[in-house]
Amino acid sequence: MSDVRIDDLPVRDELRGKSPYGAPQLDVPVRLNTNENPYPLPEPLVERIAERVREAARNLNRYPDRDAVELRTQLAKYLTDTSGHEVGMANVWAANGSNEVIQQLLQTFGGPGRTAIGFEPSYSMHGLISRGTGTGWISGPRNDDFTIDVTAAGKAIAEHRPDVVFITTPNNPTGNAVPRETVLALYEAAQAAKPSMVVVDEAYVEFSHGDSLLPLLEGRPNLVVSRTMSKAFGAAGLRLGYLAAHPAVVDAVQLVRLPYHLSAVTQATALAALEHTDVLLKYVEQLKTERDRLVSELGAAGYEVVESDANFVQFGRFEDSHTAWQKILDRGVLVRDNGIPGWLRVSAGTPEENDAFLDAVRDLQRFVG
Ligand code: PMP
């Protein structure tokens, strides 16, 4: 039995020899590798979740609200309140993490015979979910300093005429935000080429120095902004992602979503968290301060650092980033090796966790160049 491997099974050709997403989940004292929020949910919110879930439990014999109307209404309110751009329930759709949002978008607008493009290095799941949905993946260009060159990116869009364009801002793993003008130019390029859907992945936008691109939705029905409660809301374990777009986009994803995909427990928990938005956003402010401290202290220690608008920092350069990763791990601190030669990524933790990380990297032998 045990000698049967994946490739002995009749798996789809495009999955053969591939690896699944797999950030290590190691039991070490300081885990700064998956851009989680280090602060546990505050106790009054935990109590409120318990209350809401208890209520939901009384109806678990029934399927949940398939359209998640109350939750989408509250998410729309959160987006409106924080961006100043009016977002309504009909503009919002939610799923189990923004990964599922992205999957539903690719099932709807990508698929066999279609392609998607992203500007790499960027969030690796855009490519992996493309592959999983039978969508061809195109790796678009990015400059050496991790900014997007509008001309080069526009040329790639014109040449490949993708059906879906991903723009991650702030970008993961590099942390830098994409200027509004770049997003606008790429949207225009994508419409001229096909037209295609442009997905702006704003998973980290609450940590940004700048504003959300939600106002760009006005008059652009092929634009989608995706968001998550995994980072700013400190609720990665909840699995709640959402999008804002023209109501027609929300209608379109209904064609592929599984019925009752968002459990009553998930909806109840997310609603409780949204009641505590103000407190949770205070943690975001603390994390932004810590993120800025990481940038300046890494710089002071002689590292190259990418300016960050997210809750993590990309730093280098190492001759051998994997060895550096291991040495930091030997000090009890888990950071992320994204396979970008010369660079590692660290998520902003609590002040104590960041101190442990900074101590570890200050001691590390450095190779610049
Ligand atoms: N987009 C980006 C850019 C991310 O970095 C992540 C998580 N690492 C996600 C989406 C997915 O987040 P989730 O599924 O937890 O909402």
Residues whose N, C-alpha, C, O or C-beta is under 5 A from the ligand:
A	BS01	PMP	T34 G97 S98 N99 Y123 T168 N172 D201 A203 T228 S230 L240 G241
